[in-house]
Amino acid sequence: MNTIHVDVVSAEESIFSGEARFVALPGEAGELGIYPRHTPLITRIKPGSVRIEMADGKEEFVFVAGGILEVQPDCVTVLSDTAVRGKDLDEEKANEARLAAEEALKNAKSDIDIAKIQSEIAIMAAEIAAARKFRQKR
């Protein structure tokens, strides 16, 4: 069976390392699907779910708050400042953070502050969506 080695790494720890048959994740220009022997590429990724179909057929989900993807024919590396295993996602906590960011947006003074807060809101919305998707798969 053809597999590809996958590493998902956050700033703090290695979140996933193992063999997979397929990886899907949110690229900047749309959803990316990666199989073994994929053409090499480096690209940025958007906040969202990384879905890893492991060699035994089980699926692993990881939420990433954006980052960088490197693909080699035999290895996929996902680098993200923030990555959370699907089972560790807390939809309620993410929703509270989103609401706090929306409140902060009302008081933002500069364009830079507004852009930062809008980015945080987008990340929290993606985390909430990932938590719901993970819960539906269970």
Buried (B, 14 or more C-beta within 10 A) or exposed (E): EEBBBBBBBBEEEEBBEBBBBBBBBBBEEEEBEBBBEBEEEEEEBBBBBBBBBBEEEEBBBBBBBBBEBBBBEEBBBBBBEBBBBBEEBEBEEBBEBBEBBBEBBEEBEEEEEEEBBBBBBBBBBBBBBBBEBBEEEE
